[in-house]
Amino acid sequence: MNRRYLVALSFFIAAAIAACAGGGVTETPPVFLTNPQGSRVEALAMTTARANAAAIRLRDGRVLICGGTATGQVGGVLSSAELYDPVARTFAPTGSMTVPRAGQTITMLRDGRVLLTGGVQNVGFRSQLSSAEIYDPAAGAFSATGSMSVPREGHTATMLRDGSVLVAGGSDNGIHTLDSAEIFDPSTGTFSRAGHLHQPRVAHVAALLGTGKVLIAGGGRGGMPSGYISYDTAEMYDPATRSFTAVRAHMKSDRVGAAAVKLNDGRVLIVGGKSGRVVTSRNRNLSSLTPLNTAEIFDPESGTFIRTGDMSAPHYLATATILDNGNVLVVGGWTIRGPLVVGMRDADLFLPESNLFSHVGQTNVPRLTNTATLLNDGEVLIAGGVADKALITSSVEFYSPKQHRFLMLPETSAATE
């Protein structure tokens, strides 16, 4: 496969947006709604258009959204951050990150602070970051912490039972794939080496299991003689031995750029992504990675992967969010419209009791590399991403489990400038 299919990385997404949309990449126009009085009002939106940003719910219920790219071009990566207040229904700027970042990981630490690792600082080769930083909600500010041993994008960061964070895999230059892993210790603010993966992996998924071990599955590897390959393999990290062990069972499909979430019963749902297997049609062979509408579950008790029902549409680079009732919302992803890489509007709901998906309609705005964050009231805040015409949006909407649909809200008079 061609090296240009090194996908699911912030570098690739930003470069694809820039290449498709040329020099005129800007944010999408505001979305307007009609209020009960019949007046046309602007919909609630972030202070800044963002794609490939990071978001997390803080202990007080507010949502931190930081970084990402505003244009998909050189100089378009953001250092700014903002907070969503679910009580006031407003967005407001907060302190800026120490450096611009897109595609960084975001992890809540035990003391309520937030760890950000790696990502890219610009569009281009070797723009990956080895630095990390901490957001302190009490101070509303970011500060640098220890750096990783190598730059990383397309990596994973998983909180362990002892409060430390496992950082694994990724790419250090947009082509070369890493097999190294390291542990962040919040008490010292430093990283230390944590062994090596059995296979170098980028754009894989990771989940903490009930045993305290970490499942790492799928992803792929760039820089190969044949180009880019994707994996159907998995491995397990054991914090007690600081080592990785291969999982004997293989996934039902190779997957790169998938999404994963641990279910309430301890199983791990892995959805979508792309497969490197050649798909043959009547008219042509598709030698590129193939978007997947399939999903599977890892069962820790049997150590096997189980195929679930299919989603209503392929979801590659989508978000997966577990709801308060245990169901999982899958939103957005990549699609091609003519020469453009754009977001998709399809959404699916996974029902663990039946292992089946239910189509939940469409988002109001197409989205690719958006964020999705569960709020304290059970709704999901869906923010930003690449919309149609390959433009990046500041728009937000909410998935309501009670109404089983996506809602956009009018901007309130208390909204920030």
N, C-alpha and C positions, 0 to 999 in steps of 0.2 A: 504493500500500500504506500501511497505517496506520503511523504513526510508532512505535507500540509494538513493531514488529518490528525495531527497531534492535537486532540481536541479536549474540551472541558477545562482548558486553562484560561486564566484571565488574559494572558498575552494573545491567545488565538481569538478570543471573543472580541477584544478591542481591535485587533488587526482586521478581523473580518468585517466589523462594523465600519471601520474607516475605509476599507477597500470597496465595500459595497456602496457606501453612501458618498464616497468622494470627499471633497474638501468642505462640504456644506453641512456636516453633521451638527445638528442643534437639538435642543430638547423639543419634545412634542408640544403643540399648543395646549393651553389650559382646557380642561373639560368643563363644560357648563351643564348645569341641571336646572330644572324648573321647580321652584319651591311651591308650597301649598297655596301661596297667594298668586301664583301664576307668573312670578317674575323669574327672569333668567339670571342665575347666580353661579359663580365659579365654584367648582367642587374643591373639597379639601385636598391639599397636596403637600408634599414635602417642601422645605425651603429651597432644595436643590434637586435637579434631575440626577438620578444615580442608576447605574447598572453595575452588577457584580460587586455590590456593597456587602457589608456584614451587618447583621442586626441581632439583638438579643433583648429579652425582657429582663429588666432589673428587679430587684427585690421589692421596690415600692410600686411596681406595676407599670412604670414608664418603660418605653422601648428606646434603646440606643441604636441608631443607624449611622454607620460611619464609612467613610471612604467610598470606593467605587470609581467608575469613570463617568465623566459628564459628556464626553464627545467621542470616545473610542479612538482618539488621535494623540499624537505626541503632545504632552503637556495637559492632557485631559484628565489624568488621574487626580483624585481629590484627597486632600488632607482634612477636609471639614467633616463635622459630625453634627447630628441633631438628635433631639429627644421628642418622642411623641408622648403627650400627656393624655391618657384615655379618659380622665375626668373632664378636663377642659376641651378635649377633642381638638388639640392644637399641636403644631410642630414649632419647636424653637431651637436655635443654634445652641450648641454647647462647645466646650473647648475643642481645638483642633488637634489632630494626631501629630506626633513628632515628625512624621514624614508622610507624603501621599502614599496610599495603599489601595490596590484593587485585588480582589480574590484572596484576601487574608482570612485566616481562621479566627473565630471568636468563641471564647470559652468563659463561662461564669465560674469564678473561684469561690471557695467556701466562705470567704469573708465578704462576699458581695462585690468585690472588684472584678474587672473584666480583662482577660488576657487576649491580646491580638498578636498573631505571629505571621511573619512572612508576607507573601503576596508579591505584587509588582509595583514599582514606583513610576513606571512609564510604559509606553507602548514600544516594544522593540526587543531585540536580542540582548540577553544578559541584563535585564532590568529587574531581576528577582532580588528579593530582600532577605537577609539573614537576621535582621533586627526584629525585636519584639517590644511591645509596650503595654502599659496597664492603664485602664480608665478607672478613676476613682469617682463613683457617683456622688459621694459627699462633697468633694471639691469641684466636681464638674470639670475635671482636667485629666489630660493624658500625660504620662511620664514614661521615659525609656526604662527598660529593664535589660537584663542580660541578653546577649545575642545567641542565636543558634550557631552550630558549628559550620553550617553551609546555608546559602540562600535556598529558599523553597517557595514554590507555588504548586498548586494542585496536590497539596499534602493534606493530611488529616490531623486534628488535634482532639484528643479524647481525655476527659477527666477520669482519673483512676479513683479507687476507693479511698486512698490515703490523701486525696486532695491534690496530688501532683498531676501533671498533664503529659500524656504521651503524644509526641509529634512524630509522624511516620511518613516516609516516602516523599513524593513530589518531584519537581524538576528544578535544577539549579541554573538553567540557562534557556529554557523553553524547548530544548530538544533532548538533552541528556536526562535520563531518569535515575532517581536515587533509590538505593536499597537501605540507606541508613535511617536510624531512628534515635530520638533523644528525649529526655525527660526534663520538664520544667518544674523546679522546686519553688513554690510560692514563698517559702520562708526565707530563702536566700536570694530569690530573683535570678537564679542561674540555671543554665541547661547543662546536662551531662549525657554522655553517650549511653544508648540503651540497646546495643546489639544491632543486628542487620536482618532485614526482611529476607525471606527465601528467594523472592523475586523483586527486582526493582519495580516500583509501582507509582503511577501518577493517575490522578482522577479516579481513585478507588473510593470505597466507603469503609467506615469503621464504626463499631458499636460496642459499648461496654456491656458485657453479659452479667448475669446474676452471680456467676462464679468469681467475678472480679477480673476475669480475663477479657481481652479485647479481640473481637472478630475483625479481621481486615480482609476484604473481598473485592475481587474484580480489579478494575483499572486497566492500565496498559503500560507500554514501554515504547519510548521513542529512541531514535538514534540507531536503529537496527539496519543491517544491510538491505533488508527488504522494505524498510520504511518503518511504519508504526504497527504494533501488534496489540491486541486486547486480550484480556485473561478471563478464563472461567474458573480460576483457582482461588483458594482462600487460605489464610493462615491465622494462627492464634498467638497473641502476645500474652506471656505469663509474667506479671509484675514480680512474683516471688523469685524467679530466676533471671529476669530481665532478658528473656530470649523469646524467639519466635519458633513455632512449630507448624509445619504444613498440615492443613486439614485434608484428610484422605478423600472425602467426597468432593466432587466438582460441582460448580454451579450448573443450573440448567441451561444457562447461556453465558457466553462471555459478555461483559458489560463494562463500558467506560463512560464516565459522566452520568452514572446512575444516582439515585437518591435512596437513603436508607433511614429507618427509624426502628427503635426497639419497641415492641408492643407490650401491653400491660401484662401479658402472660409470659414474658421473657423471650419470646421468639423475636427474630429480626426480619423485618420486611425490606426487600430490596426491589426497587421499581425502575423500569425504563432504562435509559442510557442508550448507547449504540453498540452494535455487534460488528466484529470484523469479518464475520462469515459472509462469503459471497452470496448474494441473493440473485437468483436467476429468474428472469421474466421472459415472456414470449418475444419481446423485442430487443432485449439487451441484457448484458451482465452488469450488475452494479458492483464495481470493485471498491467503492468507498464504504465507510462504516455505515451500517444500516440502523436507523432509529427503531427502537423497540417499544411495542405496546404490551410486552409481557412483564411479569413480576414473579418473584419467588420468595420463599421464606426459609431462613436458616433455623433449624430446630436444635437447640443446644443439647437436649437430652439424647437424641439419636445421632447428632453430629452430621446431619444430612440436610440437603436443600430440597425443598418441595415446591413444585410449580403451583401457582395460584391461577385463578381466572384471569383473563386478559383485561386490560384497560380499554376504554372506548377509543383511544388515540395513542400514538407513540408519544412518549414524554422523555425527551433528552435534555439534560440540564434543567430539570424541573425541581420544585421544592416538595418535600414531604413533611407534613406536620401532624403530629398525633393530637387528637381532640380530647376534651375532658371525658367523652363517652367511650374512648378507646378506638374509635374509628380514625382513619388516616386520610387527610386531604392532600391530594396531589395536584399541583397547579403549574401551568405554563410549560415552557420549553422552547425548543428550536424548531423552526420550520423554514422552508425556502419558498419565497414568492418571487418568481422570475429570477433576476440576478441578485436579489437581496436576501440576507439572513435576517429574519424577523421573529418576533415573539408569536406565541400561539394563545388562543383563548380557552382551549379545552381544559376541563378539570374533572377529576375522578375521585371517588370516595371508596376507600377499602374498608370492608366489613370483616373483622377478624373471625367472627363466629362462623361465617360461611366460606371464608377465604375467597370471596368474590368482590368485584368492583361494581360500583354504581356510578353512572354518569351524572354529574351535578350541574350540568349546563355549562355556561361560559362566563368568563370574566368580562367585565365591561371594557377593559383595555387589553389588547394582546400583550403578553409578557414573556421575556427571556432573561435569565439571570436576575430576577426580582428577589426580594426577600419575603419571607412569610413567618409571622411571629404570633404564637398563641397569646391572647390577652387574658387577664384575670376573669373577665366576664364570659369567657368561652369562645368569643369571636376570634377570627384570625385576621391580623393586619397584613395586607399584601401591598408591597410598596415598590415603586420604581421598576427598572428593567428596560429592556429593549422592546419597543412597541412596534407598530407597523411602520413601513418605509425606513426601517433600520434606525429610527430615531429613539433617543433615550428620554424616558418620561419621569416626571416628578409626581405623577398621579398615584393615588392610593385608593384601595377599596377594602371592604371587609366581607369575609365569609361568615354568614350567620347560620350556625347549625339548627337553630330553632326555625328559621324561615327557609332553610335549605337553599340559599341563593346568595349571590354576591351583591353588595350594596355600596353605592358611593354616596358620600355625605356632602352637604353644602358647607363651604368655608364659613366658620363662625366669625362674629365680630371681634372675638378675642384672638383671632389668628395673628401670627407674627408677620412682620413686614418681610 
